[in-house]
């Protein structure tokens, strides 16, 4: 009987440890901003967490640029450091397709200046949205064989939204999902009224389903 009780307590302790190991260290420090305001309330993490999200996102973007001309094996090995979820799966699919078809001779690398906002943390603190306002966007086309840049195209400014997820084992944030490109005028008074950020999509209705 005593051994059964001891075993039961051990099982409970193991379950508690496993559950706590998946929790973010800042879950108790999340704060609610615009609380009680319809469609504006959101969770925010401490400033140091926000800074880490921004730094890890920019590092991932830099890696995507730098690795564009690398071989498929290197791309796939390093991808898990910066990417996760649907974004990682999509990246692997594209790399494998290019590898099967043979490495393309010409490749485009997009570069931009990034102004990054971190918003809308999930209630467990493991996910958040990143708004990347990209200016000076340009696409450089390279000849892989000769390692030369052929020309550069101006792409204009845009703002894109990604979902980031925290990998507790790696202790870093990774790009998990590309959400969307925001319409022109985002950030202005009129644009902010037309577009609202939300961590969860509303229920589909009518032709949206």
RATAPE-V740941 format. One record per residue. RES is the residue in one letter. SS is DSSP state (H for helix, E for strand, - for the rest). PSI is psi as a letter, one per 40 degrees, with the letter a starting at -180 (none if undefined). D_CENTER is the distance of its C-alpha to the mean C-alpha in Angstrom with 1 decimal. Layout:
res: <RES RES>
ss: <SS SS>
psi: <PSI PSI>
d_center: <D_CENTER D_CENTER>
This chain:
res: <X X X X X X X X X X X X X X X X X X X X X X X X X X X X X X X X X X X X X X X X X X X X X X X X X X X X X X X X X X X X X X X X X X X X X X X X X X X X X X X X X X X X X X X X X X X X X X X X X X X X X X X X X X X X X X X X X X X X X X X X X X X X X X X X X X X X X X X X X X X X X X X X X X X X X X X X X X X X X X X X X X X X X X X X X X X X X X X X X X X X X X X X X X X X X X X X X X X X X X X X X X X X X X X X X>
ss: <- H H H H H H H H H H H H H H H H H H H H - - - - - H H H - E E E - - - - - - - - E E E - - H H H H H H H H H H H H H H H H H H H H H H H - - H H H H H H H H H H H E - H H H H H H H H H H H H H H H H H - - - - E E E E E E E E E E E E E E - E - - - - - E E E E E E E E E E E E E E E E E - - - - E E E E E E E - - - E E E E E E E E E E - - - - E E E E E E E E E E E - - - - - - H H H H H H - - - - - - - - - - - H H H ->
psi: <d d d d d d d d d d d d d d d d d d d d d e i i d e d e e i i h i f h e h h e e i i i i i i d d d d d d d d d d d d d d d d d d d d e d e i i d d d d d d e d e d e i i b d d d d d d d d d d d d d d d e i h i d i i h h h i i h h h h i h i g i i d e e e i i i h h h h h i f h i h h h i h d d e f i h d i h h h e i i i h i h i h i i h h d d e f i i i h d h h c i h i i i e h d i d d d d d d h h h i d h i i h h i b e e none>
d_center: <50.8 49.6 47.5 45.9 44.9 43.6 41.5 40.2 39.1 37.4 35.4 34.4 33.4 31.3 29.5 28.8 27.6 25.1 23.8 23.5 21.8 18.8 18.7 16.8 19.4 18.7 19.1 22.6 21.5 19.3 21.1 21.6 21.8 23.8 25.2 27.5 26.5 25.7 22.3 21.4 21.2 17.9 17.0 16.1 15.9 18.2 18.0 17.4 14.3 12.9 14.1 12.4 8.9 9.9 11.6 9.2 6.7 10.1 11.3 8.8 9.8 13.3 13.4 12.6 15.5 17.8 17.5 18.4 22.0 21.9 23.4 21.8 22.5 20.8 17.7 17.5 18.5 15.9 12.9 12.5 12.3 8.9 7.5 8.2 9.5 10.1 8.1 10.2 13.2 13.2 13.0 15.8 17.8 17.9 18.8 21.5 22.9 23.3 24.9 27.3 28.3 28.8 26.9 27.0 29.2 27.2 23.5 21.5 19.2 17.4 17.4 17.1 17.3 14.3 14.8 11.7 12.1 10.4 11.7 12.5 12.1 13.3 16.9 16.3 13.9 11.4 8.6 8.0 7.2 6.8 9.7 10.4 14.2 15.3 19.0 21.3 19.3 21.4 21.5 23.6 25.4 26.7 29.5 28.4 32.0 33.3 30.1 30.8 29.0 30.7 29.5 26.7 25.8 24.8 22.0 22.2 19.7 16.9 14.0 10.8 8.3 4.6 4.1 3.2 6.4 9.3 11.5 15.0 16.8 15.0 14.5 11.2 7.5 5.4 2.6 4.6 5.7 6.9 9.0 11.7 13.6 15.6 19.3 21.5 22.7 19.6 20.3 24.0 26.2 26.9 23.4 22.0 24.7 23.9 20.1 18.7 15.3 15.2 13.0 15.4 17.1 20.9 23.3 24.1 27.5 29.9 28.5 24.8 25.5>
